[in-house]
Amino acid sequence: MTTRTPHAPFLPYGIHVPLVTPFAADGSVARDALEALAHDVLDAGAAGLVALGTTAEAASLDPAERDAVVDTCARVCRERGAGLAVGAGGGDTGAVGRALAELGRRPEVGAALVTVPAFVRPSPAGVVAHFARLAEDSPVPLVVYHIPYRTGLPLDAATLRAVGALPGVAAMKYAGGGIDQDAVALLGDLPADFAVLAGDDAFASPLMALGATGGILASAHLATGRFVALDAAWRAGEARRARELGHRLARLSAALFAEPNPVVVKGVLHAQGRIPTPDVRLPQLPAGPDAVAAALRELAELGA
Protein backbone atom coordinates (compact mmCIF):
# COMPACT_ATOMS: atom_id res chain seq x y z
CA MET A 1 0.00 0.00 0.00
CA THR A 2 1.27 3.48 -0.85
CA THR A 3 2.27 5.59 2.17
CA ARG A 4 -0.21 8.41 2.75
CA THR A 5 1.38 11.71 3.72
CA PRO A 6 -1.14 14.48 3.03
CA HIS A 7 -0.08 17.92 4.17
CA ALA A 8 -3.55 18.93 5.29
CA PRO A 9 -5.70 15.86 6.06
CA PHE A 10 -9.25 15.75 4.76
CA LEU A 11 -11.71 16.28 7.61
CA PRO A 12 -14.69 13.90 7.27
CA TYR A 13 -17.02 16.42 8.88
CA GLY A 14 -18.22 19.97 8.39
CA ILE A 15 -19.12 21.75 5.17
CA HIS A 16 -16.92 21.24 2.11
CA VAL A 17 -17.51 23.37 -0.98
CA PRO A 18 -17.09 21.75 -4.43
CA LEU A 19 -15.88 24.84 -6.22
CA VAL A 20 -17.12 25.99 -9.62
CA THR A 21 -14.57 26.74 -12.30
CA PRO A 22 -14.99 30.43 -13.19
CA PHE A 23 -14.31 31.38 -16.78
CA ALA A 24 -13.01 34.69 -18.09
CA ALA A 25 -14.56 36.45 -21.07
CA ASP A 26 -12.08 34.74 -23.40
CA GLY A 27 -13.11 31.30 -22.11
CA SER A 28 -9.99 30.66 -20.05
CA VAL A 29 -10.04 29.60 -16.41
CA ALA A 30 -10.30 32.71 -14.23
CA ARG A 31 -7.75 31.66 -11.63
CA ASP A 32 -7.93 34.87 -9.61
CA ALA A 33 -11.69 34.48 -9.21
CA LEU A 34 -11.29 30.82 -8.24
CA GLU A 35 -8.72 31.76 -5.62
CA ALA A 36 -11.00 34.47 -4.22
CA LEU A 37 -13.93 32.04 -4.02
CA ALA A 38 -11.77 29.54 -2.18
CA HIS A 39 -10.75 32.14 0.40
CA ASP A 40 -14.33 33.39 0.72
CA VAL A 41 -15.82 30.04 1.68
CA LEU A 42 -12.98 29.23 4.06
CA ASP A 43 -13.38 32.65 5.68
CA ALA A 44 -17.05 31.78 6.22
CA GLY A 45 -16.19 28.58 8.08
CA ALA A 46 -16.04 25.84 5.43
CA ALA A 47 -13.99 22.87 6.58
CA GLY A 48 -12.45 22.28 3.18
CA LEU A 49 -12.59 22.52 -0.58
CA VAL A 50 -13.27 20.05 -3.37
CA ALA A 51 -11.63 20.59 -6.76
CA LEU A 52 -12.65 18.97 -10.03
CA GLY A 53 -16.04 17.75 -8.91
CA THR A 54 -19.17 17.78 -11.06
CA THR A 55 -19.78 21.39 -10.02
CA ALA A 56 -16.37 22.30 -11.47
CA GLU A 57 -17.40 21.06 -14.94
CA ALA A 58 -14.34 18.85 -14.69
CA ALA A 59 -15.29 16.81 -17.76
CA SER A 60 -15.07 19.93 -19.92
CA LEU A 61 -11.59 20.95 -18.76
CA ASP A 62 -8.44 19.99 -20.62
CA PRO A 63 -5.45 18.59 -18.68
CA ALA A 64 -3.72 21.98 -18.37
CA GLU A 65 -6.92 23.57 -17.06
CA ARG A 66 -7.43 20.76 -14.57
CA ASP A 67 -3.89 21.27 -13.32
CA ALA A 68 -4.50 25.01 -13.01
CA VAL A 69 -7.64 24.44 -10.93
CA VAL A 70 -5.91 21.99 -8.60
CA ASP A 71 -2.79 24.19 -8.33
CA THR A 72 -4.93 27.18 -7.33
CA CYS A 73 -6.95 25.26 -4.75
CA ALA A 74 -3.84 23.57 -3.38
CA ARG A 75 -2.11 26.91 -2.89
CA VAL A 76 -5.08 28.29 -0.95
CA CYS A 77 -5.34 25.17 1.20
CA ARG A 78 -1.59 25.25 1.88
CA GLU A 79 -1.83 28.87 3.00
CA ARG A 80 -4.92 28.27 5.10
CA GLY A 81 -4.16 24.81 6.49
CA ALA A 82 -7.45 23.60 5.01
CA GLY A 83 -8.35 20.20 3.62
CA LEU A 84 -8.53 19.58 -0.11
CA ALA A 85 -10.23 16.73 -1.92
CA VAL A 86 -9.84 16.27 -5.68
CA GLY A 87 -12.24 14.48 -8.01
CA ALA A 88 -10.75 11.43 -9.69
CA GLY A 89 -13.66 9.23 -10.72
CA GLY A 90 -14.38 7.01 -13.70
CA GLY A 91 -15.58 3.62 -14.81
CA ASP A 92 -12.18 2.00 -15.50
CA THR A 93 -10.44 0.85 -12.32
CA GLY A 94 -7.00 1.02 -13.91
CA ALA A 95 -7.46 4.55 -15.25
CA VAL A 96 -8.83 5.80 -11.93
CA GLY A 97 -5.89 4.20 -10.14
CA ARG A 98 -3.45 6.06 -12.39
CA ALA A 99 -5.27 9.34 -11.73
CA LEU A 100 -5.06 8.69 -8.00
CA ALA A 101 -1.34 7.98 -8.24
CA GLU A 102 -0.86 11.45 -9.76
CA LEU A 103 -2.34 13.00 -6.63
CA GLY A 104 0.57 11.63 -4.63
CA ARG A 105 2.79 14.44 -5.93
CA ARG A 106 0.55 17.06 -4.34
CA PRO A 107 1.02 17.07 -0.55
CA GLU A 108 -1.90 19.46 -0.09
CA VAL A 109 -4.40 16.86 -1.32
CA GLY A 110 -5.95 15.08 1.63
CA ALA A 111 -8.49 12.87 -0.18
CA ALA A 112 -9.84 11.87 -3.56
CA LEU A 113 -13.53 12.08 -4.39
CA VAL A 114 -14.21 8.96 -6.47
CA THR A 115 -17.59 8.15 -7.98
CA VAL A 116 -19.19 4.76 -8.02
CA PRO A 117 -18.37 3.43 -11.53
CA ALA A 118 -20.80 4.89 -14.04
CA PHE A 119 -22.30 3.38 -17.19
CA VAL A 120 -20.58 -0.04 -16.91
CA ARG A 121 -22.97 -1.09 -14.10
CA PRO A 122 -20.84 -3.70 -12.30
CA SER A 123 -22.34 -6.04 -9.73
CA PRO A 124 -22.30 -4.97 -6.07
CA ALA A 125 -19.34 -7.31 -5.54
CA GLY A 126 -17.60 -5.62 -8.47
CA VAL A 127 -18.16 -2.20 -6.90
CA VAL A 128 -16.60 -3.38 -3.65
CA ALA A 129 -13.65 -4.92 -5.52
CA HIS A 130 -13.20 -1.67 -7.51
CA PHE A 131 -12.88 0.41 -4.37
CA ALA A 132 -10.76 -2.20 -2.59
CA ARG A 133 -8.21 -2.07 -5.42
CA LEU A 134 -8.23 1.74 -5.53
CA ALA A 135 -7.96 2.15 -1.76
CA GLU A 136 -5.10 -0.32 -1.55
CA ASP A 137 -2.95 1.66 -3.99
CA SER A 138 -4.13 5.24 -3.49
CA PRO A 139 -1.71 7.72 -1.89
CA VAL A 140 -4.67 9.48 -0.23
CA PRO A 141 -7.87 8.27 1.45
CA LEU A 142 -10.98 7.91 -0.68
CA VAL A 143 -14.29 9.71 -0.37
CA VAL A 144 -16.71 7.50 -2.29
CA TYR A 145 -19.33 9.46 -4.23
CA HIS A 146 -22.64 7.60 -4.38
CA ILE A 147 -24.96 9.36 -6.83
CA PRO A 148 -27.11 6.74 -8.55
CA TYR A 149 -29.11 9.19 -10.66
CA ARG A 150 -25.85 10.03 -12.47
CA THR A 151 -24.06 6.67 -12.36
CA GLY A 152 -27.13 4.54 -13.16
CA LEU A 153 -26.10 2.18 -10.36
CA PRO A 154 -28.26 2.13 -7.21
CA LEU A 155 -26.62 0.30 -4.31
CA ASP A 156 -28.21 -1.01 -1.15
CA ALA A 157 -27.09 -0.22 2.37
CA ALA A 158 -25.22 -3.51 2.75
CA THR A 159 -23.05 -2.77 -0.29
CA LEU A 160 -22.41 0.81 0.79
CA ARG A 161 -21.50 -0.44 4.26
CA ALA A 162 -19.05 -2.96 2.76
CA VAL A 163 -17.39 -0.17 0.77
CA GLY A 164 -17.22 2.02 3.87
CA ALA A 165 -15.52 -0.74 5.85
CA LEU A 166 -12.59 -0.94 3.41
CA PRO A 167 -9.23 0.30 4.73
CA GLY A 168 -8.42 3.58 3.01
CA VAL A 169 -12.06 4.64 2.54
CA ALA A 170 -12.64 7.60 4.85
CA ALA A 171 -16.10 8.82 3.93
CA MET A 172 -18.95 8.79 1.46
CA LYS A 173 -20.65 11.66 -0.29
CA TYR A 174 -24.22 10.40 -0.23
CA ALA A 175 -26.46 11.76 -2.96
CA GLY A 176 -29.18 9.17 -3.25
CA GLY A 177 -31.78 11.62 -4.54
CA GLY A 178 -33.79 11.62 -1.32
CA ILE A 179 -34.15 9.91 2.03
CA ASP A 180 -35.01 6.25 1.53
CA GLN A 181 -34.76 3.02 3.51
CA ASP A 182 -31.15 2.45 2.43
CA ALA A 183 -30.08 5.91 3.62
CA VAL A 184 -31.69 5.26 7.01
CA ALA A 185 -30.17 1.78 7.24
CA LEU A 186 -26.68 2.97 6.29
CA LEU A 187 -26.64 5.90 8.70
CA GLY A 188 -28.06 3.70 11.46
CA ASP A 189 -25.14 1.25 11.32
CA LEU A 190 -21.93 2.83 10.04
CA PRO A 191 -18.60 1.02 9.93
CA ALA A 192 -15.93 2.24 12.36
CA ASP A 193 -13.88 5.25 11.22
CA PHE A 194 -16.25 5.96 8.33
CA ALA A 195 -18.37 9.07 7.85
CA VAL A 196 -21.26 10.02 5.59
CA LEU A 197 -21.40 13.53 4.14
CA ALA A 198 -24.62 14.85 2.62
CA GLY A 199 -24.37 15.28 -1.13
CA ASP A 200 -27.93 16.22 -2.09
CA ASP A 201 -28.16 19.87 -1.13
CA ALA A 202 -31.93 19.99 -0.58
CA PHE A 203 -31.73 16.93 1.71
CA ALA A 204 -28.65 18.01 3.65
CA SER A 205 -30.52 18.85 6.83
CA PRO A 206 -32.47 15.57 7.15
CA LEU A 207 -29.32 13.59 6.36
CA MET A 208 -27.51 15.46 9.14
CA ALA A 209 -30.43 14.72 11.45
CA LEU A 210 -29.92 11.02 10.69
CA GLY A 211 -26.20 11.18 11.40
CA ALA A 212 -24.35 12.67 8.42
CA THR A 213 -21.35 14.57 9.77
CA GLY A 214 -21.55 17.45 7.30
CA GLY A 215 -21.86 17.87 3.58
CA ILE A 216 -20.19 18.47 0.24
CA LEU A 217 -22.61 21.05 -1.05
CA ALA A 218 -22.54 23.25 -4.16
CA SER A 219 -25.18 25.51 -2.57
CA ALA A 220 -22.63 26.43 0.09
CA HIS A 221 -20.93 28.75 -2.39
CA LEU A 222 -23.75 31.04 -1.24
CA ALA A 223 -24.72 31.62 2.39
CA THR A 224 -21.71 29.52 3.39
CA GLY A 225 -21.94 30.59 7.00
CA ARG A 226 -25.58 29.47 7.19
CA PHE A 227 -24.67 25.97 6.02
CA VAL A 228 -21.84 25.89 8.56
CA ALA A 229 -24.35 26.96 11.24
CA LEU A 230 -26.76 24.21 10.15
CA ASP A 231 -24.08 21.56 10.55
CA ALA A 232 -23.07 22.98 13.94
CA ALA A 233 -26.68 23.03 15.15
CA TRP A 234 -27.30 19.38 14.34
CA ARG A 235 -24.03 18.30 15.91
CA ALA A 236 -24.87 20.31 19.05
CA GLY A 237 -28.30 18.69 19.27
CA GLU A 238 -30.12 21.98 18.69
CA ALA A 239 -32.90 20.34 16.70
CA ARG A 240 -35.39 23.21 16.68
CA ARG A 241 -32.80 25.69 15.40
CA ALA A 242 -31.45 23.18 12.89
CA ARG A 243 -34.90 22.35 11.50
CA GLU A 244 -35.80 25.99 10.97
CA LEU A 245 -32.51 26.81 9.28
CA GLY A 246 -32.58 23.58 7.29
CA HIS A 247 -35.97 24.37 5.76
CA ARG A 248 -34.79 27.82 4.71
CA LEU A 249 -31.59 26.47 3.18
CA ALA A 250 -33.51 23.73 1.38
CA ARG A 251 -35.53 26.43 -0.37
CA LEU A 252 -32.29 28.13 -1.42
CA SER A 253 -30.89 24.83 -2.68
CA ALA A 254 -34.06 24.11 -4.65
CA ALA A 255 -33.70 27.49 -6.36
CA LEU A 256 -30.01 26.90 -7.09
CA PHE A 257 -30.80 23.50 -8.63
CA ALA A 258 -33.81 24.67 -10.64
CA GLU A 259 -31.57 24.27 -13.70
CA PRO A 260 -28.68 21.80 -14.09
CA ASN A 261 -25.84 22.35 -11.63
CA PRO A 262 -23.78 24.60 -11.64
CA VAL A 263 -25.47 27.06 -13.97
CA VAL A 264 -27.63 28.88 -11.41
CA VAL A 265 -24.82 28.96 -8.84
CA LYS A 266 -22.58 30.59 -11.45
CA GLY A 267 -25.33 33.00 -12.46
CA VAL A 268 -25.74 34.15 -8.87
CA LEU A 269 -21.99 34.41 -8.27
CA HIS A 270 -21.71 36.57 -11.39
CA ALA A 271 -24.63 38.75 -10.29
CA GLN A 272 -22.80 39.26 -7.00
CA GLY A 273 -19.64 40.30 -8.86
CA ARG A 274 -17.67 37.34 -7.53
CA ILE A 275 -16.84 35.73 -10.89
CA PRO A 276 -16.20 37.55 -14.17
CA THR A 277 -18.82 35.72 -16.28
CA PRO A 278 -21.71 33.31 -15.68
CA ASP A 279 -20.37 31.16 -18.52
CA VAL A 280 -20.50 27.39 -18.60
CA ARG A 281 -19.29 25.02 -21.27
CA LEU A 282 -21.44 23.03 -23.62
CA PRO A 283 -23.49 20.94 -23.28
CA GLN A 284 -24.48 23.18 -20.35
CA LEU A 285 -26.16 26.51 -21.08
CA PRO A 286 -26.13 29.59 -18.84
CA ALA A 287 -28.98 29.94 -16.37
CA GLY A 288 -32.03 31.91 -17.37
CA PRO A 289 -32.57 35.30 -15.71
CA ASP A 290 -35.70 34.11 -13.89
CA ALA A 291 -33.82 31.27 -12.22
CA VAL A 292 -31.02 33.60 -11.11
CA ALA A 293 -33.53 36.16 -9.81
CA ALA A 294 -35.40 33.47 -7.84
CA ALA A 295 -32.17 32.32 -6.19
CA LEU A 296 -31.21 35.89 -5.34
CA ARG A 297 -34.61 36.34 -3.69
CA GLU A 298 -34.02 33.27 -1.52
CA LEU A 299 -30.62 34.66 -0.53
CA ALA A 300 -32.23 37.95 0.41
CA GLU A 301 -34.78 36.10 2.55
CA LEU A 302 -31.87 34.47 4.38
CA GLY A 303 -30.21 37.85 4.84
CA ALA A 304 -27.16 36.49 3.04
C-alpha positions as CSV (number, residue, x, y, z in Angstrom):
1,M,0.0,0.0,0.0
2,T,1.3,3.5,-0.9
3,T,2.3,5.6,2.2
4,R,-0.2,8.4,2.7
5,T,1.4,11.7,3.7
6,P,-1.1,14.5,3.0
7,H,-0.1,17.9,4.2
8,A,-3.6,18.9,5.3
9,P,-5.7,15.9,6.1
10,F,-9.2,15.8,4.8
11,L,-11.7,16.3,7.6
12,P,-14.7,13.9,7.3
13,Y,-17.0,16.4,8.9
14,G,-18.2,20.0,8.4
15,I,-19.1,21.8,5.2
16,H,-16.9,21.2,2.1
17,V,-17.5,23.4,-1.0
18,P,-17.1,21.7,-4.4
19,L,-15.9,24.8,-6.2
20,V,-17.1,26.0,-9.6
21,T,-14.6,26.7,-12.3
22,P,-15.0,30.4,-13.2
23,F,-14.3,31.4,-16.8
24,A,-13.0,34.7,-18.1
25,A,-14.6,36.5,-21.1
26,D,-12.1,34.7,-23.4
27,G,-13.1,31.3,-22.1
28,S,-10.0,30.7,-20.1
29,V,-10.0,29.6,-16.4
30,A,-10.3,32.7,-14.2
31,R,-7.7,31.7,-11.6
32,D,-7.9,34.9,-9.6
33,A,-11.7,34.5,-9.2
34,L,-11.3,30.8,-8.2
35,E,-8.7,31.8,-5.6
36,A,-11.0,34.5,-4.2
37,L,-13.9,32.0,-4.0
38,A,-11.8,29.5,-2.2
39,H,-10.8,32.1,0.4
40,D,-14.3,33.4,0.7
41,V,-15.8,30.0,1.7
42,L,-13.0,29.2,4.1
43,D,-13.4,32.6,5.7
44,A,-17.0,31.8,6.2
45,G,-16.2,28.6,8.1
46,A,-16.0,25.8,5.4
47,A,-14.0,22.9,6.6
48,G,-12.5,22.3,3.2
49,L,-12.6,22.5,-0.6
50,V,-13.3,20.0,-3.4
51,A,-11.6,20.6,-6.8
52,L,-12.6,19.0,-10.0
53,G,-16.0,17.8,-8.9
54,T,-19.2,17.8,-11.1
55,T,-19.8,21.4,-10.0
56,A,-16.4,22.3,-11.5
57,E,-17.4,21.1,-14.9
58,A,-14.3,18.9,-14.7
59,A,-15.3,16.8,-17.8
60,S,-15.1,19.9,-19.9
61,L,-11.6,21.0,-18.8
62,D,-8.4,20.0,-20.6
63,P,-5.5,18.6,-18.7
64,A,-3.7,22.0,-18.4
65,E,-6.9,23.6,-17.1
66,R,-7.4,20.8,-14.6
67,D,-3.9,21.3,-13.3
68,A,-4.5,25.0,-13.0
69,V,-7.6,24.4,-10.9
70,V,-5.9,22.0,-8.6
71,D,-2.8,24.2,-8.3
72,T,-4.9,27.2,-7.3
73,C,-7.0,25.3,-4.8
74,A,-3.8,23.6,-3.4
75,R,-2.1,26.9,-2.9
76,V,-5.1,28.3,-1.0
77,C,-5.3,25.2,1.2
78,R,-1.6,25.2,1.9
79,E,-1.8,28.9,3.0
80,R,-4.9,28.3,5.1
81,G,-4.2,24.8,6.5
82,A,-7.5,23.6,5.0
83,G,-8.4,20.2,3.6
84,L,-8.5,19.6,-0.1
85,A,-10.2,16.7,-1.9
86,V,-9.8,16.3,-5.7
87,G,-12.2,14.5,-8.0
88,A,-10.7,11.4,-9.7
89,G,-13.7,9.2,-10.7
90,G,-14.4,7.0,-13.7
91,G,-15.6,3.6,-14.8
92,D,-12.2,2.0,-15.5
93,T,-10.4,0.8,-12.3
94,G,-7.0,1.0,-13.9
95,A,-7.5,4.5,-15.2
96,V,-8.8,5.8,-11.9
97,G,-5.9,4.2,-10.1
98,R,-3.5,6.1,-12.4
99,A,-5.3,9.3,-11.7
100,L,-5.1,8.7,-8.0
101,A,-1.3,8.0,-8.2
102,E,-0.9,11.4,-9.8
103,L,-2.3,13.0,-6.6
104,G,0.6,11.6,-4.6
105,R,2.8,14.4,-5.9
106,R,0.5,17.1,-4.3
107,P,1.0,17.1,-0.5
108,E,-1.9,19.5,-0.1
109,V,-4.4,16.9,-1.3
110,G,-5.9,15.1,1.6
111,A,-8.5,12.9,-0.2
112,A,-9.8,11.9,-3.6
113,L,-13.5,12.1,-4.4
114,V,-14.2,9.0,-6.5
115,T,-17.6,8.1,-8.0
116,V,-19.2,4.8,-8.0
117,P,-18.4,3.4,-11.5
118,A,-20.8,4.9,-14.0
119,F,-22.3,3.4,-17.2
120,V,-20.6,0.0,-16.9
121,R,-23.0,-1.1,-14.1
122,P,-20.8,-3.7,-12.3
123,S,-22.3,-6.0,-9.7
124,P,-22.3,-5.0,-6.1
125,A,-19.3,-7.3,-5.5
126,G,-17.6,-5.6,-8.5
127,V,-18.2,-2.2,-6.9
128,V,-16.6,-3.4,-3.6
129,A,-13.7,-4.9,-5.5
130,H,-13.2,-1.7,-7.5
131,F,-12.9,0.4,-4.4
132,A,-10.8,-2.2,-2.6
133,R,-8.2,-2.1,-5.4
134,L,-8.2,1.7,-5.5
135,A,-8.0,2.2,-1.8
136,E,-5.1,-0.3,-1.5
137,D,-2.9,1.7,-4.0
138,S,-4.1,5.2,-3.5
139,P,-1.7,7.7,-1.9
140,V,-4.7,9.5,-0.2
141,P,-7.9,8.3,1.5
142,L,-11.0,7.9,-0.7
143,V,-14.3,9.7,-0.4
144,V,-16.7,7.5,-2.3
145,Y,-19.3,9.5,-4.2
146,H,-22.6,7.6,-4.4
147,I,-25.0,9.4,-6.8
148,P,-27.1,6.7,-8.6
149,Y,-29.1,9.2,-10.7
150,R,-25.9,10.0,-12.5
151,T,-24.1,6.7,-12.4
152,G,-27.1,4.5,-13.2
153,L,-26.1,2.2,-10.4
154,P,-28.3,2.1,-7.2
155,L,-26.6,0.3,-4.3
156,D,-28.2,-1.0,-1.2
157,A,-27.1,-0.2,2.4
158,A,-25.2,-3.5,2.8
159,T,-23.0,-2.8,-0.3
160,L,-22.4,0.8,0.8
161,R,-21.5,-0.4,4.3
162,A,-19.0,-3.0,2.8
163,V,-17.4,-0.2,0.8
164,G,-17.2,2.0,3.9
165,A,-15.5,-0.7,5.9
166,L,-12.6,-0.9,3.4
167,P,-9.2,0.3,4.7
168,G,-8.4,3.6,3.0
169,V,-12.1,4.6,2.5
170,A,-12.6,7.6,4.8
171,A,-16.1,8.8,3.9
172,M,-18.9,8.8,1.5
173,K,-20.6,11.7,-0.3
174,Y,-24.2,10.4,-0.2
175,A,-26.5,11.8,-3.0
176,G,-29.2,9.2,-3.3
177,G,-31.8,11.6,-4.5
178,G,-33.8,11.6,-1.3
179,I,-34.1,9.9,2.0
180,D,-35.0,6.3,1.5
181,Q,-34.8,3.0,3.5
182,D,-31.1,2.4,2.4
183,A,-30.1,5.9,3.6
184,V,-31.7,5.3,7.0
185,A,-30.2,1.8,7.2
186,L,-26.7,3.0,6.3
187,L,-26.6,5.9,8.7
188,G,-28.1,3.7,11.5
189,D,-25.1,1.3,11.3
190,L,-21.9,2.8,10.0
191,P,-18.6,1.0,9.9
192,A,-15.9,2.2,12.4
193,D,-13.9,5.2,11.2
194,F,-16.2,6.0,8.3
195,A,-18.4,9.1,7.9
196,V,-21.3,10.0,5.6
197,L,-21.4,13.5,4.1
198,A,-24.6,14.9,2.6
199,G,-24.4,15.3,-1.1
200,D,-27.9,16.2,-2.1
201,D,-28.2,19.9,-1.1
202,A,-31.9,20.0,-0.6
203,F,-31.7,16.9,1.7
204,A,-28.6,18.0,3.7
205,S,-30.5,18.9,6.8
206,P,-32.5,15.6,7.2
207,L,-29.3,13.6,6.4
208,M,-27.5,15.5,9.1
209,A,-30.4,14.7,11.4
210,L,-29.9,11.0,10.7
211,G,-26.2,11.2,11.4
212,A,-24.4,12.7,8.4
213,T,-21.4,14.6,9.8
214,G,-21.5,17.4,7.3
215,G,-21.9,17.9,3.6
216,I,-20.2,18.5,0.2
217,L,-22.6,21.1,-1.0
218,A,-22.5,23.2,-4.2
219,S,-25.2,25.5,-2.6
220,A,-22.6,26.4,0.1
221,H,-20.9,28.7,-2.4
222,L,-23.7,31.0,-1.2
223,A,-24.7,31.6,2.4
224,T,-21.7,29.5,3.4
225,G,-21.9,30.6,7.0
226,R,-25.6,29.5,7.2
227,F,-24.7,26.0,6.0
228,V,-21.8,25.9,8.6
229,A,-24.3,27.0,11.2
230,L,-26.8,24.2,10.1
231,D,-24.1,21.6,10.5
232,A,-23.1,23.0,13.9
233,A,-26.7,23.0,15.2
234,W,-27.3,19.4,14.3
235,R,-24.0,18.3,15.9
236,A,-24.9,20.3,19.0
237,G,-28.3,18.7,19.3
238,E,-30.1,22.0,18.7
239,A,-32.9,20.3,16.7
240,R,-35.4,23.2,16.7
241,R,-32.8,25.7,15.4
242,A,-31.5,23.2,12.9
243,R,-34.9,22.4,11.5
244,E,-35.8,26.0,11.0
245,L,-32.5,26.8,9.3
246,G,-32.6,23.6,7.3
247,H,-36.0,24.4,5.8
248,R,-34.8,27.8,4.7
249,L,-31.6,26.5,3.2
250,A,-33.5,23.7,1.4
251,R,-35.5,26.4,-0.4
252,L,-32.3,28.1,-1.4
253,S,-30.9,24.8,-2.7
254,A,-34.1,24.1,-4.7
255,A,-33.7,27.5,-6.4
256,L,-30.0,26.9,-7.1
257,F,-30.8,23.5,-8.6
258,A,-33.8,24.7,-10.6
259,E,-31.6,24.3,-13.7
260,P,-28.7,21.8,-14.1
261,N,-25.8,22.4,-11.6
262,P,-23.8,24.6,-11.6
263,V,-25.5,27.1,-14.0
264,V,-27.6,28.9,-11.4
265,V,-24.8,29.0,-8.8
266,K,-22.6,30.6,-11.5
267,G,-25.3,33.0,-12.5
268,V,-25.7,34.2,-8.9
269,L,-22.0,34.4,-8.3
270,H,-21.7,36.6,-11.4
271,A,-24.6,38.7,-10.3
272,Q,-22.8,39.3,-7.0
273,G,-19.6,40.3,-8.9
274,R,-17.7,37.3,-7.5
275,I,-16.8,35.7,-10.9
276,P,-16.2,37.5,-14.2
277,T,-18.8,35.7,-16.3
278,P,-21.7,33.3,-15.7
279,D,-20.4,31.2,-18.5
280,V,-20.5,27.4,-18.6
281,R,-19.3,25.0,-21.3
282,L,-21.4,23.0,-23.6
283,P,-23.5,20.9,-23.3
284,Q,-24.5,23.2,-20.4
285,L,-26.2,26.5,-21.1
286,P,-26.1,29.6,-18.8
287,A,-29.0,29.9,-16.4
288,G,-32.0,31.9,-17.4
289,P,-32.6,35.3,-15.7
290,D,-35.7,34.1,-13.9
291,A,-33.8,31.3,-12.2
292,V,-31.0,33.6,-11.1
293,A,-33.5,36.2,-9.8
294,A,-35.4,33.5,-7.8
295,A,-32.2,32.3,-6.2
296,L,-31.2,35.9,-5.3
297,R,-34.6,36.3,-3.7
298,E,-34.0,33.3,-1.5
299,L,-30.6,34.7,-0.5
300,A,-32.2,38.0,0.4
301,E,-34.8,36.1,2.5
302,L,-31.9,34.5,4.4
303,G,-30.2,37.8,4.8
304,A,-27.2,36.5,3.0
